[in-house]
Amino acid sequence: MPNNKKEKIAPPEIGPYVFPTLLLIFGLWCFYDGWLTSDPAMKEHLLLNRIGSIILLPWAIIDFIRTRKINRADKLSATSPNGSDNERKS
């Protein structure tokens, strides 16, 4: 054993668009089951799927836009030499 110290390993990072993508997929699934399907077995879950699609689809879109704005701001601050100091001077 060359290294007896316990090194703390950083947890794996996931992409910033994973959560909005999962919301979108689940929202589309609820939309299909609530509004488009003609399966009589799904009649019992109709209201749940309709409400789920109404909530999840806008949430996915809003979260995607918010994540994209945050990523663009991070990239912009990383490329500018002074970060947000330029905004304060103007």
N, C-alpha and C positions, 0 to 999 in steps of 0.2 A: 504494500500500500504506500505509494509515494506521497499521497496527499491525504492527511488525516482530518483536515478542516472540512466542515460541512459548508459547502458553497450553496448559496441561495440561487436557485435557477428561476429565471423570470418565466411567468406563465406564457403560454403561446398566445400570440395576438391573432385576432380575427379581423377580417376586412371590415371597413366601416359600412359597407352596403349589405351586410348579411341580414341584419334585422329588418330593414325596409323590404328586402327581397322576400323574406319569410312572411312578413305581413301581407305583401302583395299576393303571394301564392295562396295563402290561406284565405284572403279576401276574395280572390277569384274562385276558389273552390266553394266558398259560401255563396257567392253570387250565382254560380252555376246551379248549385243544389236548391237555392231559394227562388230563383227567377226563371231559369231555363229548362230544368229537368221536368220530364213528364212521368217519372217513376212514382207509382202510387205509394211505395214504401217510404218515400221522403216527405209525404204530406204531413206526417206527424212532426217533422223537424222544420217545416216551412218557415215559421215565424223566426225561429232562432237563426236560421241561415240568412234570412233577409236582413235582420237587424245586424248580424255579424258582418255582412257585406257592406252595409251602410256605414258601419263604424270602421272596419279594417281598411277598406280601399282608400278613403281620404287620409287616414292615418299614415298609410304607406307612402302616399304621394307627398304629404307634408314632411314626413321624416326623410324621404329621399332628397327633397329640395333643401331641407335644413342641413343634412349631412354634406351635400354638395357645396353649399355656401361655406360651411366650416372648413372643408378641405381646400377650397379655393383661397380662403383667408389665410390658412396655414401655409400654403405654398407661396402666397404673395408675401407674407411676412418673412418667410425663409429666404426669398430671393432679394428682398430689399435690404440694404446694408444696415439701416437703423431701425428696422421693424416698424413700429407704429409711431416713432418720433416725428416722421414727416407729416402725419395727420395733425398732430398737436400744434405744429408751427404755422399751419395755414389758417 
